[in-house]
């Protein structure tokens, strides 16, 4: 958490308010052990738990189903907390109708054309679940799996280790993939995600997180007033099935230019063929920094009304900005309000969609003996 964090705590002390009313006891002590409660049960009786974490003024709730961020609360410039991620308050809703709200995505974030690819001369057919395409790992992706969760406190960090092993052939993917995702809340209130995976056969991997952000608070209406900056001079245009054509197109002079922060609503109704096809923004930006050894800052989201900001740093080469185009008012969030088109947005750090079929894109192949490792850090401020 940047800037105001200290002011908030100092303000509370001055006013004689216990820090717990603002950010819990965590920021004073450097974090306490995550707490586990029963969230619900799957149809087969499997218990799904909710883990609550708090540190540096950020409060996070994570489900053992899909590694879902069920709630992420941060303060505004006056210290008032809001849950800034869209979701549900029952497991039944997540199972029955979630458009990947808050979930971990695997094995492959975004689309693989026709669910087909060839690796080392072998053809693979994946689960197809989005028209002709395979989306977000197929019909039963990592977002619909039960993860083993272990809490930790390390120095001033608190967090969760999430484990899931995807068996050879699951959703059509080769190799047994052992996945470990670490969610960390730092003493500054940053939410860091470390992804790791190993395989016993050559395969493809592209893990990401599908939180739907609304920095004004979930259920509060459109994100069109949010200002977004993306450090990318190019993006990957798509065909009508939202599969990249393979071109890297310059954003200059197009609605896709977020190199200077601008309100999301400013150009979203421009009748640009790419916006018409996707019903808004639903594209992969080619981050100027490319693949980096360490996470580097690539995007900033800001809600001018509340003052809440979120910065994203990653070592990944791509960022999918999805402006919530398919939300249509049929889903109701924990606030009791419905989600309509553009009421939340996703910023998914990733390798490019359909890379297994695009030899010119950075490779998503993982081989036995290698470890897949990527990191994304969300820094909140106001
Ligand atoms: C991703 C995709 C979108 C959409 C959402 C889920 O962000 O890019 O096209 O499928 O997931 O609804």
Boltz pocket constraint, residues with backbone or C-beta under 6 A from the ligand:
constraints:
  - pocket:
      binder: B
      contacts: [[A, 99], [A, 100], [A, 110], [A, 135], [A, 242], [A, 282], [A, 283], [A, 320], [A, 322], [A, 326], [A, 346], [A, 348]]
      max_distance: 6.0
